[in-house]
Amino acid sequence: MPVLVDSNVLLDIFTEDAIWLGWSATALEAADRSRLVINPMIFAEVSVHFDTIEELDATLPPIVEREDIPFSAQFPAAAGSR
């Protein structure tokens, strides 16, 4: 089963966050036996911290794959935030 990597985990690592870097790096390393994925929303959230898409592409760990979000999954995912 794939593991969806949250944008905050990636941003903690990219920005070397003083508080969360250790936790996020450990979590990502622990999940590396799984198939790690990001979706378009996570890609968009992370992209605002980069000047170009090429820079973001070069920074994303190669073990992180990209996957779309099926529309049928988006409604129930959002329902949890109500």
WOCOR-V626367 format. One record per residue. N is the residue number from 1. PSI is psi in whole degrees, -180 to 180 (NA if undefined). OMEGA is omega in radians with two decimals (NA if undefined). D_LAST is the distance of its C-alpha to the last C-alpha in whole Angstrom. Layout:
n:N psi:PSI omega:OMEGA d_last:D_LAST
n:N psi:PSI omega:OMEGA d_last:D_LAST
//
This chain:
n:1 psi:134 omega:-3.14 d_last:26
n:2 psi:153 omega:3.07 d_last:25
n:3 psi:121 omega:3.11 d_last:23
n:4 psi:119 omega:-3.11 d_last:21
n:5 psi:122 omega:-3.12 d_last:22
n:6 psi:148 omega:-3.14 d_last:19
n:7 psi:-34 omega:-3.14 d_last:21
n:8 psi:-35 omega:3.10 d_last:21
n:9 psi:-47 omega:3.13 d_last:23
n:10 psi:-43 omega:-3.12 d_last:25
n:11 psi:-37 omega:3.07 d_last:25
n:12 psi:-41 omega:-3.13 d_last:26
n:13 psi:-47 omega:-3.12 d_last:29
n:14 psi:-39 omega:-3.09 d_last:30
n:15 psi:-2 omega:-3.09 d_last:30
n:16 psi:50 omega:-3.11 d_last:32
n:17 psi:129 omega:-3.06 d_last:29
n:18 psi:-31 omega:-3.09 d_last:31
n:19 psi:-44 omega:-2.94 d_last:29
n:20 psi:-5 omega:-3.10 d_last:27
n:21 psi:-49 omega:-3.10 d_last:29
n:22 psi:-48 omega:-3.13 d_last:31
n:23 psi:-48 omega:-3.08 d_last:28
n:24 psi:-42 omega:3.13 d_last:27
n:25 psi:-42 omega:3.12 d_last:30
n:26 psi:-42 omega:3.14 d_last:31
n:27 psi:-43 omega:3.13 d_last:27
n:28 psi:-41 omega:3.11 d_last:28
n:29 psi:-39 omega:-3.13 d_last:32
n:30 psi:-29 omega:-3.11 d_last:31
n:31 psi:0 omega:-3.02 d_last:29
n:32 psi:-10 omega:3.04 d_last:32
n:33 psi:-12 omega:3.11 d_last:33
n:34 psi:169 omega:3.03 d_last:30
n:35 psi:112 omega:-3.09 d_last:29
n:36 psi:133 omega:-3.11 d_last:27
n:37 psi:156 omega:2.92 d_last:25
n:38 psi:158 omega:3.10 d_last:23
n:39 psi:176 omega:-3.10 d_last:21
n:40 psi:-34 omega:-3.14 d_last:22
n:41 psi:-43 omega:3.11 d_last:19
n:42 psi:-42 omega:3.09 d_last:20
n:43 psi:-44 omega:-3.14 d_last:23
n:44 psi:-43 omega:-3.13 d_last:22
n:45 psi:-40 omega:-3.13 d_last:21
n:46 psi:-32 omega:-3.02 d_last:24
n:47 psi:-26 omega:-3.11 d_last:26
n:48 psi:-12 omega:3.13 d_last:26
n:49 psi:8 omega:-3.12 d_last:28
n:50 psi:152 omega:-3.14 d_last:31
n:51 psi:-31 omega:-3.11 d_last:33
n:52 psi:157 omega:3.08 d_last:34
n:53 psi:-33 omega:3.12 d_last:32
n:54 psi:-39 omega:3.11 d_last:36
n:55 psi:-43 omega:3.10 d_last:35
n:56 psi:-47 omega:3.12 d_last:31
n:57 psi:-41 omega:-3.12 d_last:33
n:58 psi:-25 omega:-3.08 d_last:36
n:59 psi:-30 omega:3.13 d_last:33
n:60 psi:134 omega:3.10 d_last:31
n:61 psi:138 omega:-3.10 d_last:32
n:62 psi:-19 omega:3.13 d_last:34
n:63 psi:-8 omega:-3.13 d_last:33
n:64 psi:119 omega:3.14 d_last:29
n:65 psi:163 omega:3.10 d_last:29
n:66 psi:138 omega:3.12 d_last:27
n:67 psi:143 omega:3.09 d_last:25
n:68 psi:164 omega:3.04 d_last:23
n:69 psi:119 omega:3.09 d_last:19
n:70 psi:140 omega:3.13 d_last:20
n:71 psi:-34 omega:-3.12 d_last:18
n:72 psi:-20 omega:3.12 d_last:17
n:73 psi:-18 omega:-3.04 d_last:16
n:74 psi:-41 omega:-3.12 d_last:13
n:75 psi:-53 omega:3.14 d_last:11
n:76 psi:-31 omega:3.10 d_last:10
n:77 psi:-41 omega:3.13 d_last:10
n:78 psi:-29 omega:-3.11 d_last:7
n:79 psi:-29 omega:3.11 d_last:5
n:80 psi:-17 omega:-3.12 d_last:6
n:81 psi:1 omega:3.13 d_last:4
n:82 psi:NA omega:NA d_last:0
//
